[in-house]
């Protein structure tokens, strides 16, 4: 049975759109604009409206992949999450040692993270970039 709840868009744009999020069997079925906010009056951007298609679409990556072959050939192999995180952390360490942290994060800005998600996963990832892998 579908359930619709009111929410707000977490993206970092000036609109702060009100949302109606419908879930079905524990999955987001649709996202529409809510008329609760008189400033946005039911408007939401296509990026947010298409969220369920991106999250559940057939082209969505489900596992970490490593390129095997020249760039542009589209050949990849599946690797473990631990291997992917370890490779990224090792590459970040090398970059920081050679060029400083600014080579990875030249300035602090959350882009479209918005107030709800700013300084969470990105801060955890970057703070661990120079920590030893255990």
N, CA, C and O atoms as a printed pandas DataFrame, in Angstrom:
     atom_number atom_name residue_name chain_id  residue_number  x_coord  y_coord  z_coord
0              1         N          UNK        A               1    0.841   -1.187    0.000
1              2        CA          UNK        A               1    0.000    0.000    0.000
2              3         C          UNK        A               1    0.886    1.251    0.000
3              4         O          UNK        A               1    1.755    1.386    0.861
4              5         N          UNK        A               2    0.679    2.156   -0.943
5              6        CA          UNK        A               2    1.474    3.378   -1.020
6              7         C          UNK        A               2    1.237    4.291    0.186
7              8         O          UNK        A               2    0.118    4.413    0.684
8              9         N          UNK        A               3    2.317    4.924    0.637
9             10        CA          UNK        A               3    2.262    5.887    1.737
10            11         C          UNK        A               3    2.922    7.169    1.249
11            12         O          UNK        A               3    4.035    7.139    0.723
12            13         N          UNK        A               4    2.235    8.296    1.426
13            14        CA          UNK        A               4    2.787    9.590    1.017
14            15         C          UNK        A               4    3.060   10.425    2.257
15            16         O          UNK        A               4    2.212   10.576    3.136
16            17         N          UNK        A               5    4.278   10.964    2.296
17            18        CA          UNK        A               5    4.695   11.803    3.425
18            19         C          UNK        A               5    5.243   13.117    2.892
19            20         O          UNK        A               5    5.724   13.206    1.762
20            21         N          UNK        A               6    5.154   14.133    3.741
21            22        CA          UNK        A               6    5.705   15.440    3.393
22            23         C          UNK        A               6    7.179   15.467    3.762
23            24         O          UNK        A               6    7.593   14.917    4.782
24            25         N          UNK        A               7    7.964   16.122    2.907
25            26        CA          UNK        A               7    9.396   16.248    3.136
26            27         C          UNK        A               7    9.854   17.566    2.538
27            28         O          UNK        A               7    9.042   18.381    2.098
28            29         N          UNK        A               8   11.161   17.763    2.528
29            30        CA          UNK        A               8   11.727   18.972    1.936
30            31         C          UNK        A               8   12.973   18.553    1.147
31            32         O          UNK        A               8   13.669   17.610    1.524
32            33         N          UNK        A               9   13.237   19.244    0.082
33            34        CA          UNK        A               9   14.377   18.929   -0.764
34            35         C          UNK        A               9   15.676   19.259   -0.032
35            36         O          UNK        A               9   15.809   20.347    0.530
36            37         N          UNK        A              10   16.641   18.322   -0.033
37            38        CA          UNK        A              10   17.912   18.576    0.659
38            39         C          UNK        A              10   18.955   19.280   -0.202
39            40         O          UNK        A              10   20.037   19.588    0.299
40            41         N          UNK        A              11   18.677   19.547   -1.469
41            42        CA          UNK        A              11   19.680   20.145   -2.340
42            43         C          UNK        A              11   19.921   21.605   -1.991
43            44         O          UNK        A              11   19.051   22.281   -1.441
44            45         N          UNK        A              12   21.108   22.076   -2.319
45            46        CA          UNK        A              12   21.547   23.417   -1.968
46            47         C          UNK        A              12   21.183   24.409   -3.064
47            48         O          UNK        A              12   22.038   24.851   -3.832
48            49         N          UNK        A              13   19.918   24.745   -3.121
49            50        CA          UNK        A              13   19.485   25.790   -4.035
50            51         C          UNK        A              13   18.570   26.710   -3.241
51            52         O          UNK        A              13   18.129   26.338   -2.153
52            53         N          UNK        A              14   18.279   27.879   -3.742
53            54        CA          UNK        A              14   17.520   28.838   -2.936
54            55         C          UNK        A              14   16.041   28.507   -2.755
55            56         O          UNK        A              14   15.376   29.165   -1.954
56            57         N          UNK        A              15   15.506   27.532   -3.453
57            58        CA          UNK        A              15   14.064   27.300   -3.427
58            59         C          UNK        A              15   13.546   26.582   -2.188
59            60         O          UNK        A              15   12.470   26.917   -1.692
60            61         N          UNK        A              16   14.289   25.600   -1.676
61            62        CA          UNK        A              16   13.837   24.797   -0.520
62            63         C          UNK        A              16   12.435   24.237   -0.767
63            64         O          UNK        A              16   11.515   24.461    0.020
64            65         N          UNK        A              17   12.294   23.523   -1.845
65            66        CA          UNK        A              17   10.988   23.007   -2.265
66            67         C          UNK        A              17   10.401   22.021   -1.263
67            68         O          UNK        A              17   11.112   21.197   -0.688
68            69         N          UNK        A              18    9.102   22.120   -1.068
69            70        CA          UNK        A              18    8.366   21.153   -0.258
70            71         C          UNK        A              18    8.046   19.955   -1.145
71            72         O          UNK        A              18    7.721   20.105   -2.323
72            73         N          UNK        A              19    8.144   18.768   -0.560
73            74        CA          UNK        A              19    7.954   17.553   -1.338
74            75         C          UNK        A              19    6.864   16.670   -0.758
75            76         O          UNK        A              19    6.589   16.696    0.442
76            77         N          UNK        A              20    6.251   15.889   -1.636
77            78        CA          UNK        A              20    5.403   14.769   -1.253
78            79         C          UNK        A              20    6.088   13.523   -1.787
79            80         O          UNK        A              20    6.171   13.318   -2.998
80            81         N          UNK        A              21    6.579   12.691   -0.875
81            82        CA          UNK        A              21    7.318   11.487   -1.246
82            83         C          UNK        A              21    6.428   10.274   -1.011
83            84         O          UNK        A              21    5.994   10.017    0.112
84            85         N          UNK        A              22    6.166    9.542   -2.064
85            86        CA          UNK        A              22    5.342    8.334   -1.965
86            87         C          UNK        A              22    6.246    7.115   -1.974
87            88         O          UNK        A              22    7.076    6.944   -2.866
88            89         N          UNK        A              23    6.069    6.270   -0.963
89            90        CA          UNK        A              23    6.823    5.017   -0.901
90            91         C          UNK        A              23    5.861    3.851   -1.031
91            92         O          UNK        A              23    4.690    3.926   -0.659
92            93         N          UNK        A              24    6.398    2.776   -1.571
93            94        CA          UNK        A              24    5.615    1.558   -1.744
94            95         C          UNK        A              24    6.551    0.377   -1.512
95            96         O          UNK        A              24    7.578    0.248   -2.179
96            97         N          UNK        A              25    6.193   -0.469   -0.579
97            98        CA          UNK        A              25    7.025   -1.623   -0.220
98            99         C          UNK        A              25    8.448   -1.217    0.158
99           100         O          UNK        A              25    9.412   -1.892   -0.204
100          101         N          UNK        A              26    8.571   -0.110    0.889
101          102        CA          UNK        A              26    9.862    0.334    1.370
102          103         C          UNK        A              26   10.736    1.042    0.349
103          104         O          UNK        A              26   11.901    1.324    0.629
104          105         N          UNK        A              27   10.201    1.334   -0.823
105          106        CA          UNK        A              27   10.961    2.014   -1.878
106          107         C          UNK        A              27   10.262    3.300   -2.273
107          108         O          UNK        A              27    9.036    3.394   -2.226
108          109         N          UNK        A              28   11.057    4.297   -2.667
109          110        CA          UNK        A              28   10.479    5.544   -3.159
110          111         C          UNK        A              28    9.825    5.263   -4.506
111          112         O          UNK        A              28   10.485    4.832   -5.451
112          113         N          UNK        A              29    8.536    5.509   -4.581
113          114        CA          UNK        A              29    7.801    5.278   -5.824
114          115         C          UNK        A              29    7.708    6.558   -6.651
115          116         O          UNK        A              29    7.790    6.518   -7.878
116          117         N          UNK        A              30    7.538    7.695   -5.972
117          118        CA          UNK        A              30    7.466    8.962   -6.691
118          119         C          UNK        A              30    7.761   10.120   -5.744
119          120         O          UNK        A              30    7.599   10.021   -4.527
120          121         N          UNK        A              31    8.197   11.214   -6.346
121          122        CA          UNK        A              31    8.415   12.457   -5.614
122          123         C          UNK        A              31    7.733   13.558   -6.402
123          124         O          UNK        A              31    7.999   13.747   -7.589
124          125         N          UNK        A              32    6.863   14.273   -5.741
125          126        CA          UNK        A              32    6.153   15.380   -6.356
126          127         C          UNK        A              32    6.292   16.610   -5.483
127          128         O          UNK        A              32    6.655   16.521   -4.311
128          129         N          UNK        A              33    5.999   17.753   -6.067
129          130        CA          UNK        A              33    6.008   18.988   -5.299
130          131         C          UNK        A              33    4.797   19.068   -4.397
131          132         O          UNK        A              33    3.699   18.654   -4.769
132          133         N          UNK        A              34    5.006   19.602   -3.215
133          134        CA          UNK        A              34    3.908   19.803   -2.265
134          135         C          UNK        A              34    3.480   21.266   -2.311
135          136         O          UNK        A              34    4.300   22.160   -2.519
136          137         N          UNK        A              35    2.200   21.493   -2.116
137          138        CA          UNK        A              35    1.690   22.865   -2.123
138          139         C          UNK        A              35    1.681   23.478   -0.725
139          140         O          UNK        A              35    1.137   24.564   -0.527
140          141         N          UNK        A              36    2.286   22.782    0.249
141          142        CA          UNK        A              36    2.348   23.316    1.617
142          143         C          UNK        A              36    3.115   24.635    1.652
143          144         O          UNK        A              36    2.729   25.564    2.362
144          145         N          UNK        A              37    4.200   24.716    0.886
145          146        CA          UNK        A              37    5.002   25.929    0.848
146          147         C          UNK        A              37    4.422   26.859   -0.215
147          148         O          UNK        A              37    4.462   26.536   -1.402
148          149         N          UNK        A              38    3.885   28.008    0.192
149          150        CA          UNK        A              38    3.268   28.904   -0.793
150          151         C          UNK        A              38    4.277   29.520   -1.766
151          152         O          UNK        A              38    3.890   30.014   -2.825
152          153         N          UNK        A              39    5.562   29.496   -1.417
153          154        CA          UNK        A              39    6.570   30.074   -2.314
154          155         C          UNK        A              39    6.872   29.165   -3.498
155          156         O          UNK        A              39    7.133   29.651   -4.598
156          157         N          UNK        A              40    6.841   27.861   -3.289
157          158        CA          UNK        A              40    7.150   26.953   -4.397
158          159         C          UNK        A              40    5.893   26.376   -5.033
159          160         O          UNK        A              40    5.955   25.903   -6.168
160          161         N          UNK        A              41    4.770   26.396   -4.352
161          162        CA          UNK        A              41    3.451   25.999   -4.883
162          163         C          UNK        A              41    3.477   24.727   -5.713
163          164         O          UNK        A              41    2.910   24.689   -6.805
164          165         N          UNK        A              42    4.126   23.688   -5.210
165          166        CA          UNK        A              42    4.108   22.398   -5.889
166          167         C          UNK        A              42    5.213   22.186   -6.904
167          168         O          UNK        A              42    5.275   21.130   -7.533
168          169         N          UNK        A              43    6.085   23.168   -7.076
169          170        CA          UNK        A              43    7.173   23.033   -8.039
170          171         C          UNK        A              43    8.312   22.203   -7.451
171          172         O          UNK        A              43    8.648   22.355   -6.276
172          173         N          UNK        A              44    8.907   21.327   -8.260
173          174        CA          UNK        A              44   10.205   20.720   -7.970
174          175         C          UNK        A              44   10.942   20.567   -9.295
175          176         O          UNK        A              44   10.324   20.483  -10.357
176          177         N          UNK        A              45   12.256   20.531   -9.220
177          178        CA          UNK        A              45   13.053   20.419  -10.447
178          179         C          UNK        A              45   13.043   18.978  -10.962
179          180         O          UNK        A              45   12.683   18.047  -10.242
180          181         N          UNK        A              46   13.443   18.822  -12.206
181          182        CA          UNK        A              46   13.478   17.495  -12.833
182          183         C          UNK        A              46   14.489   16.585  -12.148
183          184         O          UNK        A              46   14.304   15.369  -12.100
184          185         N          UNK        A              47   15.558   17.174  -11.619
185          186        CA          UNK        A              47   16.586   16.383  -10.945
186          187         C          UNK        A              47   15.981   15.624   -9.760
187          188         O          UNK        A              47   16.271   14.445   -9.559
188          189         N          UNK        A              48   15.155   16.296   -8.993
189          190        CA          UNK        A              48   14.533   15.668   -7.826
190          191         C          UNK        A              48   13.379   14.764   -8.244
191          192         O          UNK        A              48   13.212   13.674   -7.697
192          193         N          UNK        A              49   12.599   15.206   -9.195
193          194        CA          UNK        A              49   11.457   14.408   -9.641
194          195         C          UNK        A              49   11.896   13.046  -10.180
195          196         O          UNK        A              49   11.182   12.056  -10.016
196          197         N          UNK        A              50   13.052   12.990  -10.813
197          198        CA          UNK        A              50   13.552   11.742  -11.411
198          199         C          UNK        A              50   14.385   10.894  -10.449
199          200         O          UNK        A              50   14.970    9.893  -10.863
200          201         N          UNK        A              51   14.447   11.277   -9.187
201          202        CA          UNK        A              51   15.242   10.545   -8.200
202          203         C          UNK        A              51   14.938    9.046   -8.174
203          204         O          UNK        A              51   15.880    8.254   -8.204
204          205         N          UNK        A              52   13.676    8.613   -8.121
205          206        CA          UNK        A              52   13.420    7.160   -8.081
206          207         C          UNK        A              52   13.990    6.421   -9.296
207          208         O          UNK        A              52   14.474    5.297   -9.165
208          209         N          UNK        A              53   13.935    7.041  -10.460
209          210        CA          UNK        A              53   14.461    6.394  -11.670
210          211         C          UNK        A              53   15.974    6.229  -11.570
211          212         O          UNK        A              53   16.516    5.201  -11.975
212          213         N          UNK        A              54   16.661    7.246  -11.028
213          214        CA          UNK        A              54   18.117    7.143  -10.874
214          215         C          UNK        A              54   18.490    6.115   -9.815
215          216         O          UNK        A              54   19.445    5.359   -9.999
216          217         N          UNK        A              55   17.758    6.076   -8.722
217          218        CA          UNK        A              55   18.100    5.170   -7.623
218          219         C          UNK        A              55   17.824    3.716   -7.980
219          220         O          UNK        A              55   18.593    2.830   -7.607
220          221         N          UNK        A              56   16.749    3.464   -8.690
221          222        CA          UNK        A              56   16.352    2.082   -8.983
222          223         C          UNK        A              56   16.543    1.695  -10.451
223          224         O          UNK        A              56   16.156    0.598  -10.852
224          225         N          UNK        A              57   17.130    2.577  -11.251
225          226        CA          UNK        A              57   17.271    2.330  -12.690
226          227         C          UNK        A              57   18.222    1.185  -13.009
227          228         O          UNK        A              57   19.096    0.862  -12.205
228          229         N          UNK        A              58   18.060    0.575  -14.169
229          230        CA          UNK        A              58   18.887   -0.568  -14.552
230          231         C          UNK        A              58   20.351   -0.211  -14.793
231          232         O          UNK        A              58   21.203   -1.098  -14.756
232          233         N          UNK        A              59   20.667    1.058  -15.036
233          234        CA          UNK        A              59   22.047    1.466  -15.289
234          235         C          UNK        A              59   22.796    1.850  -14.016
235          236         O          UNK        A              59   23.972    2.211  -14.071
236          237         N          UNK        A              60   22.119    1.773  -12.867
237          238        CA          UNK        A              60   22.739    2.160  -11.598
238          239         C          UNK        A              60   23.844    1.179  -11.232
239          240         O          UNK        A              60   23.674   -0.035  -11.349
240          241         N          UNK        A              61   24.978    1.717  -10.788
241          242        CA          UNK        A              61   26.073    0.862  -10.342
242          243         C          UNK        A              61   25.724    0.248   -8.999
243          244         O          UNK        A              61   25.275    0.948   -8.091
244          245         N          UNK        A              62   25.928   -1.044   -8.867
245          246        CA          UNK        A              62   25.610   -1.755   -7.635
246          247         C          UNK        A              62   26.857   -2.200   -6.878
247          248         O          UNK        A              62   26.778   -2.552   -5.701
248          249         N          UNK        A              63   28.009   -2.185   -7.551
249          250        CA          UNK        A              63   29.250   -2.666   -6.958
250          251         C          UNK        A              63   30.384   -1.764   -7.411
251          252         O          UNK        A              63   30.308   -1.165   -8.484
252          253         N          UNK        A              64   31.442   -1.658   -6.602
253          254        CA          UNK        A              64   32.609   -0.900   -7.054
254          255         C          UNK        A              64   33.236   -1.577   -8.270
255          256         O          UNK        A              64   33.265   -2.803   -8.370
256          257         N          UNK        A              65   33.727   -0.768   -9.174
257          258        CA          UNK        A              65   34.330   -1.285  -10.397
258          259         C          UNK        A              65   35.679   -0.590  -10.612
259          260         O          UNK        A              65   35.855    0.576  -10.258
260          261         N          UNK        A              66   36.627   -1.332  -11.201
261          262        CA          UNK        A              66   37.937   -0.777  -11.536
262          263         C          UNK        A              66   38.113   -0.908  -13.048
263          264         O          UNK        A              66   37.809   -1.943  -13.640
264          265         N          UNK        A              67   38.611    0.168  -13.651
265          266        CA          UNK        A              67   38.863    0.152  -15.088
266          267         C          UNK        A              67   39.990   -0.829  -15.389
267          268         O          UNK        A              67   41.020   -0.829  -14.715
268          269         N          UNK        A              68   39.789   -1.661  -16.400
269          270        CA          UNK        A              68   40.812   -2.615  -16.842
270          271         C          UNK        A              68   41.003   -2.427  -18.345
271          272         O          UNK        A              68   40.311   -3.049  -19.151
272          273         N          UNK        A              69   41.909   -1.600  -18.694
273          274        CA          UNK        A              69   42.135   -1.292  -20.097
274          275         C          UNK        A              69   42.186    0.203  -20.280
275          276         O          UNK        A              69   41.997    0.962  -19.329
276          277         N          UNK        A              70   42.438    0.623  -21.489
277          278        CA          UNK        A              70   42.552    2.056  -21.758
278          279         C          UNK        A              70   41.258    2.810  -21.449
279          280         O          UNK        A              70   40.153    2.300  -21.636
280          281         N          UNK        A              71   41.435    4.034  -20.972
281          282        CA          UNK        A              71   40.294    4.891  -20.677
282          283         C          UNK        A              71   39.450    5.069  -21.933
283          284         O          UNK        A              71   39.985    5.288  -23.020
284          285         N          UNK        A              72   38.156    4.978  -21.789
285          286        CA          UNK        A              72   37.249    5.146  -22.917
286          287         C          UNK        A              72   36.753    3.849  -23.526
287          288         O          UNK        A              72   35.781    3.855  -24.281
288          289         N          UNK        A              73   37.404    2.734  -23.213
289          290        CA          UNK        A              73   36.960    1.445  -23.759
290          291         C          UNK        A              73   35.752    0.893  -23.019
291          292         O          UNK        A              73   35.038    0.038  -23.543
292          293         N          UNK        A              74   35.520    1.376  -21.808
293          294        CA          UNK        A              74   34.371    0.917  -21.040
294          295         C          UNK        A              74   34.523   -0.480  -20.465
295          296         O          UNK        A              74   33.530   -1.171  -20.236
296          297         N          UNK        A              75   35.752   -0.898  -20.230
297          298        CA          UNK        A              75   35.979   -2.225  -19.647
298          299         C          UNK        A              75   36.304   -2.080  -18.159
299          300         O          UNK        A              75   37.222   -1.355  -17.778
300          301         N          UNK        A              76   35.535   -2.782  -17.331
301          302        CA          UNK        A              76   35.694   -2.696  -15.885
302          303         C          UNK        A              76   35.577   -4.085  -15.283
303          304         O          UNK        A              76   34.977   -4.988  -15.866
304          305         N          UNK        A              77   36.171   -4.237  -14.089
305          306        CA          UNK        A              77   36.006   -5.472  -13.332
306          307         C          UNK        A              77   35.462   -5.118  -11.953
307          308         O          UNK        A              77   35.755   -4.058  -11.400
308          309         N          UNK        A              78   34.677   -6.018  -11.426
309          310        CA          UNK        A              78   34.099   -5.815  -10.100
310          311         C          UNK        A              78   35.180   -6.037   -9.037
311          312         O          UNK        A              78   35.965   -6.983   -9.119
312          313         N          UNK        A              79   35.205   -5.138   -8.029
313          314        CA          UNK        A              79   36.112   -5.293   -6.897
314          315         C          UNK        A              79   35.304   -5.153   -5.610
315          316         O          UNK        A              79   34.149   -4.728   -5.641
316          317         N          UNK        A              80   35.909   -5.509   -4.486
317          318        CA          UNK        A              80   35.200   -5.434   -3.204
318          319         C          UNK        A              80   35.135   -3.985   -2.721
319          320         O          UNK        A              80   35.895   -3.130   -3.176
320          321         N          UNK        A              81   34.226   -3.730   -1.803
321          322        CA          UNK        A              81   34.124   -2.402   -1.203
322          323         C          UNK        A              81   35.403   -2.071   -0.451
323          324         O          UNK        A              81   35.877   -0.937   -0.517
324          325         N          UNK        A              82   35.972   -3.038    0.261
325          326        CA          UNK        A              82   37.214   -2.803    0.998
326          327         C          UNK        A              82   38.351   -2.428    0.053
327          328         O          UNK        A              82   39.126   -1.515    0.338
328          329         N          UNK        A              83   38.448   -3.134   -1.070
329          330        CA          UNK        A              83   39.499   -2.823   -2.036
330          331         C          UNK        A              83   39.297   -1.434   -2.642
331          332         O          UNK        A              83   40.261   -0.692   -2.830
332          333         N          UNK        A              84   38.066   -1.086   -2.944
333          334        CA          UNK        A              84   37.772    0.232   -3.515
334          335         C          UNK        A              84   38.131    1.337   -2.523
335          336         O          UNK        A              84   38.796    2.307   -2.886
336          337         N          UNK        A              85   37.694    1.194   -1.283
337          338        CA          UNK        A              85   37.986    2.214   -0.267
338          339         C          UNK        A              85   39.486    2.301   -0.017
339          340         O          UNK        A              85   40.025    3.398    0.126
340          341         N          UNK        A              86   40.165    1.159    0.038
341          342        CA          UNK        A              86   41.604    1.147    0.249
342          343         C          UNK        A              86   42.359    1.814   -0.879
343          344         O          UNK        A              86   43.315    2.550   -0.637
344          345         N          UNK        A              87   41.942    1.565   -2.109
345          346        CA          UNK        A              87   42.586    2.178   -3.274
346          347         C          UNK        A              87   42.407    3.685   -3.255
347          348         O          UNK        A              87   43.357    4.429   -3.498
348          349         N          UNK        A              88   41.201    4.137   -2.968
349          350        CA          UNK        A              88   40.926    5.580   -2.913
350          351         C          UNK        A              88   41.737    6.224   -1.800
351          352         O          UNK        A              88   42.354    7.268   -2.011
352          353         N          UNK        A              89   41.745    5.612   -0.611
353          354        CA          UNK        A              89   42.497    6.176    0.515
354          355         C          UNK        A              89   43.991    6.247    0.198
355          356         O          UNK        A              89   44.643    7.244    0.510
356          357         N          UNK        A              90   44.535    5.199   -0.417
357          358        CA          UNK        A              90   45.958    5.195   -0.765
358          359         C          UNK        A              90   46.259    6.292   -1.790
359          360         O          UNK        A              90   47.271    6.984   -1.679
360          361         N          UNK        A              91   45.389    6.452   -2.779
361          362        CA          UNK        A              91   45.585    7.507   -3.783
362          363         C          UNK        A              91   45.488    8.894   -3.142
363          364         O          UNK        A              91   46.263    9.789   -3.478
364          365         N          UNK        A              92   44.545    9.071   -2.228
365          366        CA          UNK        A              92   44.423   10.351   -1.526
366          367         C          UNK        A              92   45.689   10.646   -0.722
367          368         O          UNK        A              92   46.178   11.775   -0.725
368          369         N          UNK        A              93   46.221    9.625   -0.028
369          370        CA          UNK        A              93   47.444    9.816    0.759
370          371         C          UNK        A              93   48.599   10.271   -0.136
371          372         O          UNK        A              93   49.337   11.191    0.215
372          373         N          UNK        A              94   48.749    9.631   -1.278
373          374        CA          UNK        A              94   49.812    9.992   -2.216
374          375         C          UNK        A              94   49.649   11.428   -2.691
375          376         O          UNK        A              94   50.623   12.179   -2.738
376          377         N          UNK        A              95   48.439   11.814   -3.039
377          378        CA          UNK        A              95   48.170   13.176   -3.507
378          379         C          UNK        A              95   48.480   14.186   -2.414
379          380         O          UNK        A              95   49.111   15.208   -2.680
380          381         N          UNK        A              96   48.043   13.914   -1.179
381          382        CA          UNK        A              96   48.293   14.832   -0.065
382          383         C          UNK        A              96   49.794   14.965    0.194
383          384         O          UNK        A              96   50.286   16.069    0.424
384          385         N          UNK        A              97   50.522   13.849    0.158
385          386        CA          UNK        A              97   51.970   13.890    0.385
386          387         C          UNK        A              97   52.692   14.706   -0.693
387          388         O          UNK        A              97   53.616   15.460   -0.388
388          389         N          UNK        A              98   52.278   14.557   -1.933
389          390        CA          UNK        A              98   52.952   15.240   -3.045
390          391         C          UNK        A              98   52.524   16.697   -3.210
391          392         O          UNK        A              98   53.348   17.569   -3.485
392          393         N          UNK        A              99   51.206   16.950   -3.037
393          394        CA          UNK        A              99   50.674   18.251   -3.428
394          395         C          UNK        A              99   49.890   18.972   -2.331
395          396         O          UNK        A              99   49.465   20.110   -2.535
396          397         N          UNK        A             100   49.691   18.345   -1.187
397          398        CA          UNK        A             100   48.903   18.953   -0.117
398          399         C          UNK        A             100   47.422   18.650   -0.263
399          400         O          UNK        A             100   46.951   18.258   -1.331
400          401         N          UNK        A             101   46.698   18.842    0.835
401          402        CA          UNK        A             101   45.270   18.540    0.854
402          403         C          UNK        A             101   44.442   19.359   -0.116
403          404         O          UNK        A             101   43.378   18.921   -0.554
404          405         N          UNK        A             102   44.928   20.553   -0.457
405          406        CA          UNK        A             102   44.183   21.406   -1.385
406          407         C          UNK        A             102   44.076   20.796   -2.773
407          408         O          UNK        A             102   43.214   21.190   -3.559
408          409         N          UNK        A             103   44.945   19.835   -3.082
409          410        CA          UNK        A             103   44.862   19.172   -4.385
410          411         C          UNK        A             103   43.632   18.277   -4.468
411          412         O          UNK        A             103   43.158   17.968   -5.561
412          413         N          UNK        A             104   43.118   17.864   -3.323
413          414        CA          UNK        A             104   41.911   17.040   -3.291
414          415         C          UNK        A             104   40.681   17.912   -3.084
415          416         O          UNK        A             104   39.672   17.755   -3.771
416          417         N          UNK        A             105   40.777   18.826   -2.135
417          418        CA          UNK        A             105   39.647   19.692   -1.809
418          419         C          UNK        A             105   40.149   21.125   -1.775
419          420         O          UNK        A             105   40.556   21.612   -0.721
420          421         N          UNK        A             106   40.124   21.819   -2.936
421          422        CA          UNK        A             106   40.735   23.142   -3.010
422          423         C          UNK        A             106   40.011   24.222   -2.208
423          424         O          UNK        A             106   40.624   25.219   -1.828
424          425         N          UNK        A             107   38.758   24.042   -1.955
425          426        CA          UNK        A             107   38.000   24.973   -1.127
426          427         C          UNK        A             107   36.849   24.203   -0.521
427          428         O          UNK        A             107   36.502   23.124   -1.002
428          429         N          UNK        A             108   36.258   24.736    0.519
429          430        CA          UNK        A             108   35.200   24.024    1.228
430          431         C          UNK        A             108   33.854   24.548    0.783
431          432         O          UNK        A             108   33.481   25.684    1.076
432          433         N          UNK        A             109   33.133   23.705    0.072
433          434        CA          UNK        A             109   31.797   24.057   -0.380
434          435         C          UNK        A             109   31.049   22.766   -0.604
435          436         O          UNK        A             109   31.603   21.818   -1.162
436          437         N          UNK        A             110   29.824   22.711   -0.187
437          438        CA          UNK        A             110   29.062   21.488   -0.264
438          439         C          UNK        A             110   28.331   21.263   -1.568
439          440         O          UNK        A             110   27.677   20.234   -1.731
440          441         N          UNK        A             111   28.422   22.200   -2.509
441          442        CA          UNK        A             111   27.707   22.009   -3.765
442          443         C          UNK        A             111   26.229   21.850   -3.517
443          444         O          UNK        A             111   25.603   22.700   -2.884
444          445         N          UNK        A             112   25.671   20.768   -4.011
445          446        CA          UNK        A             112   24.228   20.557   -3.842
446          447         C          UNK        A             112   23.916   19.697   -2.619
447          448         O          UNK        A             112   22.822   19.141   -2.527
448          449         N          UNK        A             113   24.860   19.576   -1.674
449          450        CA          UNK        A             113   24.586   18.792   -0.468
450          451         C          UNK        A             113   23.439   19.370    0.332
451          452         O          UNK        A             113   22.599   18.623    0.833
452          453         N          UNK        A             114   23.387   20.676    0.463
453          454        CA          UNK        A             114   22.333   21.309    1.235
454          455         C          UNK        A             114   22.585   21.195    2.727
455          456         O          UNK        A             114   23.536   20.550    3.168
456          457         N          UNK        A             115   21.728   21.826    3.481
457          458        CA          UNK        A             115   21.905   21.892    4.928
458          459         C          UNK        A             115   21.700   20.544    5.617
459          460         O          UNK        A             115   22.275   20.310    6.680
460          461         N          UNK        A             116   20.899   19.661    5.042
461          462        CA          UNK        A             116   20.610   18.387    5.692
462          463         C          UNK        A             116   21.761   17.404    5.618
463          464         O          UNK        A             116   21.896   16.551    6.495
464          465         N          UNK        A             117   22.597   17.502    4.591
465          466        CA          UNK        A             117   23.653   16.512    4.431
466          467         C          UNK        A             117   25.058   17.118    4.402
467          468         O          UNK        A             117   26.035   16.396    4.203
468          469         N          UNK        A             118   25.168   18.408    4.593
469          470        CA          UNK        A             118   26.476   19.065    4.560
470          471         C          UNK        A             118   27.354   18.585    5.707
471          472         O          UNK        A             118   26.895   18.500    6.846
472          473         N          UNK        A             119   28.594   18.277    5.418
473          474        CA          UNK        A             119   29.555   17.942    6.457
474          475         C          UNK        A             119   29.347   16.586    7.096
475          476         O          UNK        A             119   29.727   16.386    8.250
476          477         N          UNK        A             120   28.751   15.650    6.373
477          478        CA          UNK        A             120   28.545   14.322    6.959
478          479         C          UNK        A             120   29.471   13.326    6.283
479          480         O          UNK        A             120   30.607   13.157    6.727
480          481         N          UNK        A             121   29.035   12.675    5.243
481          482        CA          UNK        A             121   29.834   11.644    4.582
482          483         C          UNK        A             121   31.111   12.223    3.995
483          484         O          UNK        A             121   32.169   11.602    4.098
484          485         N          UNK        A             122   31.036   13.401    3.379
485          486        CA          UNK        A             122   32.236   13.990    2.793
486          487         C          UNK        A             122   33.287   14.266    3.860
487          488         O          UNK        A             122   34.472   14.017    3.636
488          489         N          UNK        A             123   32.876   14.771    5.003
489          490        CA          UNK        A             123   33.834   15.050    6.076
490          491         C          UNK        A             123   34.455   13.763    6.601
491          492         O          UNK        A             123   35.652   13.721    6.885
492          493         N          UNK        A             124   33.654   12.719    6.731
493          494        CA          UNK        A             124   34.197   11.441    7.200
494          495         C          UNK        A             124   35.197   10.877    6.202
495          496         O          UNK        A             124   36.257   10.392    6.597
496          497         N          UNK        A             125   34.875   10.933    4.917
497          498        CA          UNK        A             125   35.768   10.399    3.895
498          499         C          UNK        A             125   37.084   11.161    3.866
499          500         O          UNK        A             125   38.157   10.558    3.873
500          501         N          UNK        A             126   37.001   12.492    3.833
501          502        CA          UNK        A             126   38.215   13.279    3.698
502          503         C          UNK        A             126   39.043   13.271    4.967
503          504         O          UNK        A             126   40.266   13.383    4.888
504          505         N          UNK        A             127   38.432   13.145    6.126
505          506        CA          UNK        A             127   39.218   13.091    7.362
506          507         C          UNK        A             127   39.965   11.776    7.461
507          508         O          UNK        A             127   40.984   11.696    8.148
508          509         N          UNK        A             128   39.479   10.742    6.788
509          510        CA          UNK        A             128   40.121    9.431    6.829
510          511         C          UNK        A             128   41.104    9.249    5.678
511          512         O          UNK        A             128   41.806    8.239    5.614
512          513         N          UNK        A             129   41.158   10.219    4.770
513          514        CA          UNK        A             129   42.001   10.068    3.590
514          515         C          UNK        A             129   43.479    9.960    3.942
515          516         O          UNK        A             129   44.241    9.299    3.235
516          517         N          UNK        A             130   43.883   10.599    5.021
517          518        CA          UNK        A             130   45.296   10.548    5.383
518          519         C          UNK        A             130   45.546    9.606    6.561
519          520         O          UNK        A             130   46.688    9.435    6.986
520          521         N          UNK        A             131   44.494    9.002    7.083
521          522        CA          UNK        A             131   44.657    8.048    8.195
522          523         C          UNK        A             131   45.109    6.709    7.656
523          524         O          UNK        A             131   44.763    6.350    6.530
524          525         N          UNK        A             132   45.878    5.958    8.435
525          526        CA          UNK        A             132   46.298    4.643    7.960
526          527         C          UNK        A             132   45.117    3.703    7.810
527          528         O          UNK        A             132   44.157    3.773    8.577
528          529         N          UNK        A             133   45.187    2.843    6.842
529          530        CA          UNK        A             133   44.150    1.834    6.647
530          531         C          UNK        A             133   44.435    0.694    7.605
531          532         O          UNK        A             133   45.542    0.158    7.641
532          533         N          UNK        A             134   43.448    0.338    8.362
533          534        CA          UNK        A             134   43.621   -0.755    9.346
534          535         C          UNK        A             134   43.077   -2.038    8.793
535          536         O          UNK        A             134   43.127   -3.069    9.464
